[in-house]
């Protein structure tokens, strides 16, 4: 499944269910000369599109007449399929085949990915026998209840997808363009470097870079922590005004399958977000600290 998702060219439409709301989307994915291109477009009237080429992501937002261009780690797909390519994952998830069934007239293997502790969610996957593509995925809480679901209505695999497939349908005349700059080599320009003193079992930092974002007082550090399946992004931003009380500004929220926790550490706003239980983002955000290091070591 991981190999199919990352190396195949495909074009599909799918329904995305979350929090009682269903949206139809189209995903186009191509790998050409080592560069990954993706286009995710809403088919339900909002006209929103997200187009990624390598590490460059353009977000077209017709309702705001805005295009946001930013850098993001190349390994991150626009659709949140779980990546089960880490041998360490078996230590924190019970992964097993539970059934074989037909879905959309295709033979599939049904795989469950059950967490072994309270720090992560689980998955159910319906994987196509012939293509190894996940035709249906469910994100589940600790009680097995479905939090989020993706089901393909159509899926075509093609040896060639033209460049024109990655052009937005929306006209951007008169739109505002916002560019969130980042060093493509992942140079962390801000000192000190930020890290987590402790992490939930199995999580480790895999990405650290800095980028400039509209409205931010300075470079925003972006850290990514993963256990090989789930991932949590942490953003560290310089506060324009120091907070009097760190505890008073701590905020938690859950929107659909995503949990968010924000706090203030040494005059910086620290925000953790990910498709994990609320206690996991709270744990990670509360452990992020600054660490001075020589400039020569600030490349990750």
C-alpha positions as CSV (number, residue, x, y, z in Angstrom):
1,X,0.0,0.0,0.0
2,X,2.8,2.5,0.9
3,X,4.6,1.7,-2.3
4,X,1.4,2.2,-4.4
5,X,0.6,5.5,-2.7
6,X,4.0,7.0,-3.2
7,X,5.1,5.6,-6.6
8,X,1.9,5.2,-8.7
9,X,0.2,7.7,-10.9
10,X,-3.5,7.9,-10.0
11,X,-6.6,10.0,-10.5
12,X,-9.6,9.4,-8.2
13,X,-12.7,10.9,-6.6
14,X,-13.6,10.1,-3.0
15,X,-16.0,11.1,-0.3
16,X,-14.5,12.5,2.9
17,X,-16.7,12.1,6.0
18,X,-15.9,13.9,9.3
19,X,-18.1,15.2,12.1
20,X,-21.3,14.4,10.2
21,X,-20.2,16.4,7.1
22,X,-19.5,14.7,3.8
23,X,-17.4,16.3,1.0
24,X,-16.6,15.0,-2.4
25,X,-13.0,15.6,-3.6
26,X,-10.7,14.7,-6.5
27,X,-7.1,13.7,-6.0
28,X,-4.5,13.5,-8.8
29,X,-1.1,12.1,-8.0
30,X,2.0,11.8,-10.2
31,X,5.6,10.8,-9.8
32,X,7.8,12.1,-12.7
33,X,11.6,12.3,-12.7
34,X,11.6,11.9,-8.9
35,X,9.3,14.8,-8.3
36,X,5.9,14.3,-6.7
37,X,2.9,16.4,-7.9
38,X,-0.5,16.3,-6.3
39,X,-3.7,18.2,-6.8
40,X,-6.6,18.0,-4.4
41,X,-9.8,19.8,-5.4
42,X,-13.2,20.1,-3.7
43,X,-16.1,19.1,-6.0
44,X,-18.9,20.5,-3.7
45,X,-19.0,24.1,-4.7
46,X,-16.3,25.8,-2.6
47,X,-13.8,25.6,-5.4
48,X,-10.9,25.2,-3.0
49,X,-7.8,23.5,-4.6
50,X,-4.4,22.5,-3.2
51,X,-1.6,21.8,-5.7
52,X,1.8,20.5,-4.6
53,X,4.9,20.2,-6.6
54,X,7.8,18.7,-4.6
55,X,8.0,20.8,-1.4
56,X,6.0,23.7,-2.9
57,X,2.3,23.9,-2.0
58,X,-0.2,26.4,-3.4
59,X,-3.6,26.7,-1.7
60,X,-6.3,28.3,-3.8
61,X,-9.1,29.7,-1.6
62,X,-11.9,31.3,-3.8
63,X,-14.1,32.2,-0.8
64,X,-11.3,34.4,0.5
65,X,-10.0,35.4,-3.0
66,X,-6.6,34.4,-1.8
67,X,-3.8,32.0,-2.8
68,X,-1.4,30.9,-0.1
69,X,2.0,29.5,-1.2
70,X,4.1,27.7,1.3
71,X,6.8,25.0,1.8
72,X,6.0,21.7,3.4
73,X,7.9,18.4,3.8
74,X,7.8,16.4,0.6
75,X,6.8,13.2,2.3
76,X,3.4,14.7,3.5
77,X,0.5,13.8,1.2
78,X,-2.5,16.0,0.7
79,X,-4.7,13.1,1.8
80,X,-4.0,11.7,5.2
81,X,-3.4,8.0,4.4
82,X,-1.4,6.2,7.2
83,X,2.2,5.3,6.4
84,X,2.8,1.8,7.7
85,X,6.4,1.7,6.4
86,X,8.2,1.7,9.7
87,X,9.2,-1.5,11.4
88,X,9.0,0.2,14.7
89,X,5.2,0.7,14.2
90,X,4.5,-2.9,15.2
91,X,5.7,-2.0,18.7
92,X,2.9,0.5,19.2
93,X,0.2,-0.9,16.9
94,X,-1.4,-4.3,16.5
95,X,-1.6,-4.7,12.7
96,X,-3.6,-7.6,11.3
97,X,-5.8,-8.8,8.5
98,X,-9.3,-9.4,9.7
99,X,-11.3,-10.1,6.5
100,X,-11.4,-10.3,2.8
101,X,-14.3,-8.7,1.0
102,X,-15.4,-6.8,-2.1
103,X,-15.7,-3.1,-2.4
104,X,-16.6,-1.2,-5.5
105,X,-16.5,-4.5,-7.4
106,X,-12.9,-5.1,-6.3
107,X,-11.4,-7.8,-4.0
108,X,-9.9,-6.2,-0.9
109,X,-8.0,-7.2,2.2
110,X,-9.4,-5.5,5.4
111,X,-6.6,-4.5,7.7
112,X,-6.9,-3.2,11.3
113,X,-4.2,-1.0,12.8
114,X,-5.1,-0.9,16.6
115,X,-3.1,1.3,19.0
116,X,-1.4,-0.4,22.0
117,X,-1.8,2.6,24.2
118,X,-3.8,5.9,24.6
119,X,-1.4,8.1,22.7
120,X,-2.6,7.3,19.1
121,X,-5.7,6.5,17.1
122,X,-6.3,3.4,15.0
123,X,-7.3,2.6,11.4
124,X,-9.3,0.2,9.3
125,X,-8.1,-0.2,5.8
126,X,-9.7,-1.8,2.7
127,X,-6.7,-2.5,0.4
128,X,-7.3,-3.5,-3.2
129,X,-5.8,-6.9,-4.1
130,X,-4.7,-5.9,-7.6
131,X,-3.3,-2.4,-7.1
132,X,-2.6,-2.3,-3.4
133,X,-4.4,1.1,-3.2
134,X,-6.5,1.8,-0.1
135,X,-10.0,2.0,-1.4
136,X,-11.5,2.9,2.0
137,X,-9.9,4.1,5.2
138,X,-11.4,4.8,8.6
139,X,-9.7,6.6,11.5
140,X,-11.0,5.2,14.8
141,X,-10.8,6.3,18.5
142,X,-9.9,4.1,21.4
143,X,-13.4,2.6,21.4
144,X,-13.4,1.7,17.7
145,X,-15.8,4.5,16.8
146,X,-15.2,6.1,13.4
147,X,-13.9,9.7,13.5
148,X,-13.1,10.2,9.9
149,X,-13.7,8.1,6.7
150,X,-12.4,8.3,3.1
151,X,-14.0,6.1,0.4
152,X,-13.0,6.2,-3.2
153,X,-15.9,6.3,-5.7
154,X,-13.6,6.0,-8.7
155,X,-9.9,5.4,-9.1
156,X,-7.9,5.2,-12.3
157,X,-4.2,4.3,-12.5
158,X,-2.4,5.8,-15.5
159,X,1.2,5.5,-16.8
160,X,1.1,9.2,-17.9
161,X,-0.6,12.2,-16.4
162,X,-0.1,15.5,-18.3
163,X,1.1,18.7,-16.7
164,X,-2.3,20.3,-17.5
165,X,-3.9,18.0,-14.9
166,X,-2.1,20.1,-12.2
167,X,-3.4,23.5,-13.3
168,X,-6.2,25.0,-11.1
169,X,-9.7,25.5,-12.4
170,X,-10.2,28.7,-10.5
171,X,-9.2,32.0,-12.1
172,X,-6.9,34.0,-9.7
173,X,-7.4,37.4,-11.3
174,X,-7.6,40.0,-8.5
175,X,-6.6,37.4,-5.8
176,X,-4.3,38.2,-3.0
177,X,-1.1,36.1,-2.9
178,X,0.5,35.3,0.4
179,X,3.9,33.5,0.4
180,X,5.1,31.7,3.5
181,X,8.8,31.5,2.9
182,X,10.9,28.6,4.0
183,X,14.5,27.5,3.3
184,X,14.1,24.4,1.0
185,X,17.0,22.8,2.7
186,X,15.4,23.0,6.1
187,X,17.8,25.4,7.6
188,X,16.6,26.5,11.0
189,X,17.3,30.2,10.9
190,X,16.1,31.1,14.4
191,X,18.2,30.5,17.4
192,X,17.8,28.8,19.8
193,X,16.8,25.5,18.4
194,X,13.5,24.0,19.7
195,X,13.2,20.4,20.7
196,X,11.0,18.1,22.9
197,X,12.5,17.1,26.2
198,X,10.2,14.1,26.4
199,X,7.9,12.4,23.9
200,X,5.1,9.8,24.1
201,X,6.5,6.3,23.5
202,X,7.5,5.7,19.9
203,X,7.4,9.3,18.8
204,X,10.5,11.0,17.4
205,X,11.3,14.2,15.5
206,X,11.7,13.8,11.8
207,X,11.5,17.3,10.4
208,X,12.7,20.7,11.7
209,X,12.7,23.9,9.6
210,X,11.8,27.5,9.8
211,X,9.5,29.6,7.6
212,X,8.1,33.1,7.5
213,X,4.3,33.4,7.8
214,X,2.0,36.4,7.4
215,X,1.4,38.1,10.7
216,X,4.2,36.4,12.5
217,X,6.7,38.5,14.3
218,X,9.6,36.4,13.0
219,X,10.5,33.0,11.6
220,X,8.1,30.2,12.7
221,X,9.8,27.0,13.6
222,X,8.0,23.9,12.3
223,X,8.8,20.6,14.0
224,X,7.2,17.2,13.0
225,X,7.1,14.3,15.4
226,X,5.9,10.8,14.2
227,X,5.7,7.3,15.5
228,X,5.8,5.9,11.9
229,X,2.0,6.1,11.5
230,X,0.6,9.2,13.3
231,X,2.3,12.6,13.1
232,X,2.1,15.8,15.1
233,X,3.2,19.2,13.8
234,X,4.5,21.8,16.3
235,X,4.7,25.5,15.4
236,X,6.8,27.8,17.5
237,X,6.2,31.5,17.0
238,X,7.7,34.6,18.7
239,X,5.1,36.4,20.7
240,X,4.8,40.1,19.9
241,X,3.9,40.8,23.5
242,X,5.1,38.6,26.4
243,X,2.4,36.6,28.2
244,X,2.1,37.3,31.9
245,X,1.0,33.8,32.8
246,X,1.8,30.7,30.7
247,X,-1.0,28.7,32.2
248,X,-3.6,31.4,31.5
249,X,-3.0,31.2,27.7
250,X,-3.0,27.5,27.3
251,X,-5.8,26.5,24.9
252,X,-7.0,23.1,23.7
253,X,-9.4,22.2,20.9
254,X,-10.6,19.2,18.9
255,X,-12.0,19.7,15.3
256,X,-13.1,16.6,13.6
257,X,-10.1,14.2,13.8
258,X,-7.5,16.8,14.7
259,X,-6.5,17.8,18.2
260,X,-4.8,21.1,18.9
261,X,-3.0,22.4,22.0
262,X,-1.4,25.9,22.4
263,X,0.7,27.2,25.2
264,X,3.5,29.8,25.8
265,X,7.1,28.9,26.5
266,X,9.8,31.6,27.1
267,X,7.9,34.3,25.2
268,X,7.0,31.9,22.3
269,X,3.6,30.5,21.3
270,X,3.9,26.8,20.9
271,X,1.0,25.0,19.0
272,X,0.8,21.3,18.5
273,X,-1.7,19.8,16.0
274,X,-2.3,16.3,14.7
275,X,-4.7,13.4,14.1
276,X,-4.0,12.0,17.6
277,X,-5.9,12.1,20.9
278,X,-5.9,15.4,22.8
279,X,-3.6,14.2,25.5
280,X,-0.9,13.5,22.9
281,X,-0.7,17.1,21.5
282,X,-0.9,18.4,25.1
283,X,2.0,16.1,26.1
284,X,4.2,17.2,23.2
285,X,3.5,20.9,23.3
286,X,4.2,21.0,27.0
287,X,7.6,19.4,26.5
288,X,8.9,21.7,23.8
289,X,11.8,23.8,25.0
290,X,14.5,26.0,23.6
291,X,18.1,24.8,23.4
292,X,21.1,26.9,22.4
293,X,23.4,25.3,20.0
294,X,26.4,26.3,17.7
295,X,25.3,27.8,14.4
296,X,27.1,25.0,12.5
297,X,24.7,22.5,14.1
298,X,21.5,24.3,13.1
299,X,21.0,22.2,10.0
300,X,18.7,19.2,10.4
